[in-house]
Amino acid sequence: MLADINETNAQAACEESLKVATNPLFQAYAVRVDVSDEESVAAMVAYTLQKFGSIDYCVNSAGVSNSRFPWVPILAAAFKSST
């Protein structure tokens, strides 16, 4: 699942991933998400669960953290303040 606030970019990344994937079972889906909006994040999670049945891992590369500690949970309010 490739999620981005810009769904066009997410779709382009999916298409590129599909071109280079070597596993014939590889799947890539694009979804628009605004990480500062909890409903948008919930919709992304629901879509991912619909497509894959579970989430094995998640990489967050959106938003800005003002924390000096890399593994501190980031609350939704922190994302809202970074937009």
Secondary structure, 3 states (H helix, E strand, C coil): CEEECCHHHHHHHHHHHHHHCCCCCCCCCEEECCCCCHHHHHHHHHHHHHHHCCCCCCCCCCCCCCCCCCCCCCCHHHHHHCC
